Amino acid sequence: MTDLLMRDAEALHRALAEPGSEVNVALSRETAELVSRLVDARARGEEIVVSPANTEVSPTEAGVLLAMSRPQVRKLMDRGLLESRKVGAHHRIRVSSIRAFLEAERERRREAMVELAAVQNELGLTG
């Protein structure tokens, strides 16, 4: 996969070096899907943050990435749900820890929805 991404990156750079307002380039499906998700997010007005997984952020910055307050982030850290470390008097959270938390939370929510649907079915609340 890395070779494929490197090839696609080189093709993009070559195409962008050409003059003009449009770019024509052949990309692998995986790279095209990645670019499509980025473009879709921007079209919806979402902010896009790209960083290496080992990048560390403050609890305030983590709150922005998680769409929650800094105190809520601290609660997650205190409960051990969001891995962090202390650097001097400051806490730092790896972006990879934020991603792992979001993936675990997504799975937890999916399971809760399955359980809720089962209860609704048992009670005859679904049509």
Secondary structure as UniProt FT lines:
FT   HELIX           2..17
FT   HELIX           29..43
FT   TURN            44..45
FT   TURN            53..54
FT   STRAND          56..57
FT   HELIX           59..66
FT   HELIX           70..78
FT   TURN            79..80
FT   STRAND          85..87
FT   TURN            88..89
FT   STRAND          90..94
FT   HELIX           95..122
FT   TURN            123..124
//
